[in-house]
Amino acid sequence: MTGDQLGNYELRPYRLLLLSFFSMGLQIPRKRDSLSWYISVIWTGLVVCFLHIYSLHMIAVCIWHWQHLWENMTLVLRNIAASVTADMYLVNRKRMWDLVAEMESFSQLLSPEKSRQLTRQVSILTLGVWFYMLLALTSTNYVVPEVPVHEYLEDHYYGSQTVNGSIAAYLLVLSDWNLSNYFAWGVLTFLIAFFLSICTSLRLNFQHFNNQFRKFVADNTRPVTATDLQLMRVLHSQLAAFVTRFDELFTRMVFIWYATIITSFCVEITALLRSDVEEMSTLAGGIFYGLRILYIVVFFIMLSVLSSLVNEEAHDVLHSLQNTICIHPTTDHPYNIQAELLVTQLNSSVVGLSAWNVFIINRGFMLTVLGAVISYGVLIIQLNPKAMKKLSGITS
């Protein structure tokens, strides 16, 4: 499917997500002869420039005030990840959406009802992201009054004392936090939501393929033939090809997301258990810190689970196929050849999504990372006498 065809394709399951992308400066219309195209290009350019400039600004702040490194590390990682993955998306944007349109066209032929189910799930995911964004922006407006404004300006604007009025200083800090949260959190979160939507689409298509195969095998009105198995093998190959092509486009972005999420979680644990843990003891600080932890945990689980389900559904039909061969043995040579080819295809190829081809995302990987992070947290607690005393006071 070409880019021109994509412009006429509805992409109904992704409409709400596409509108969100436009608001974040991540999407540009196909037609260049309209005013909206020029406005979108300018808006995208402004957003990308802001992300890069703010990332460099946060790096400079960490260098300028290295004693506050732990407090700003998560923000630095978030802004860098948002900037880099936004660049990757904009470079590959046309290829990504062309492939999405191609897969949706294939899905309509395979399972129209799954398309409606995908629409519901992608819409719920997108609305969930907007709800989180609303919480983040609301908590920001609640936290800023607790921040020592002039001290913040001195730390984050290299000792600048140009703002004298308290209201002007407050508005500057509020704008700083809100713009950072909206664009950095928003771009990063909606890109992850886009990837999760594709994982959901792939999972539903494989799930439909598996259900159809089981129904077909359970149908006693006619036996399974070599032609049937060949058709199943071709359909499975087409679905597996979609996984491979999406993995090629997203694999580097997924690696950056995982590196950011895991590192940020370790940083937050370390910051929480350092000697200056009292800074998070206020209600405002607790809410803001809790949302940051919630973001890390929820998206790590969603990335891992939804990606691993693609791998599981892609190989789920193997057990049914092996049972069919064992229960209904035959001397039909073409049938046996097609059955052997399908079993070999399912066994030899690992159909799944990866992170820069370093690892395939599955449940084993998720459990390994969780075990490593928990071990790190226990080690940090044991090395921090103040944290041990605080936890002893809570448990006693």
Salt bridges, closest charged atoms under 4 A:
GLU10 OE1 - ARG12 NH2 2.53
GLU10 OE1 - ARG15 NH2 3.69
GLU71 OE2 - HIS68 ND1 3.49
ASP87 OD2 - HIS52 NE2 2.81
ASP98 OD1 - ARG30 NH2 2.91
ASP98 OD2 - LYS94 NZ 2.98
GLU102 OE1 - ARG245 NH2 3.03
GLU113 OE2 - HIS208 ND1 3.85
ASP155 OD1 - HIS65 NE2 3.56
ASP155 OD2 - HIS68 NE2 3.82
ASP228 OD2 - ARG222 NH2 3.20
GLU268 OE2 - ARG292 NH2 2.64
ASP276 OD2 - ARG274 NH1 3.29
GLU278 OE2 - LYS386 NZ 2.79
GLU312 OE2 - ARG363 NE 2.46
ASP316 OD2 - ARG214 NH2 2.21
